[in-house]
Amino acid sequence: MKLNRYILLIFLFVSGAVLAHGDKEEKEDSKMVNVETDVGEAVAKLHSALQSGDESTIKSIMHEKVLIFEGAGAERSLEEYASHHMKSDIKFLKSMDVKLLERNILIEGNVAVSSSRSKIKGTYKGKAFEKITVETLTLKKIDGIWKVIRVHWS
């Protein structure tokens, strides 16, 4: 009888562990959430503009008081970003292949948060570059238009 209990306990322990891990392969759909919304379109448009060098589109999507954190630095307005890192970001991204791995957009009323992971690969200034990057964008709907008000790139 004790042997049966031990076998039952082992079975329950092992089956619980298997169920806890679930299916190891994530479904592609679960990695892309709310990307086909107005917010998702604004985020995609911003990325396209950054890669193509369309500064006017970048400026139309980012709020004038946008706060951008990248690495250990911060830029506290669109004007500051445009006069400092925007041109170098564009130059860098033009030389890279960017593959979106995951984007999850949460929308609550007039505020939305987009969390993304991308793989960036290419050569810049003669050096090979390959990295998984993460991004968090906070957007706010102002006069019916989604504007990026916060950025965190790493």
Secondary structure, 3 states (H helix, E strand, C coil): CHHHHHHHHHHHHHHHHHHHHCCCCCCHHHHEECCCCHHHHHHHHHHHHHHHCCHHHHHHHEEEEEEEEECCEEECCHHHHHHCCHHHHHHHHHCEEEEEEEEEEEEECCEEEEEEEEEEEEEECCEEEEEEEEEEEEEEEECCEEEEEEEEEC
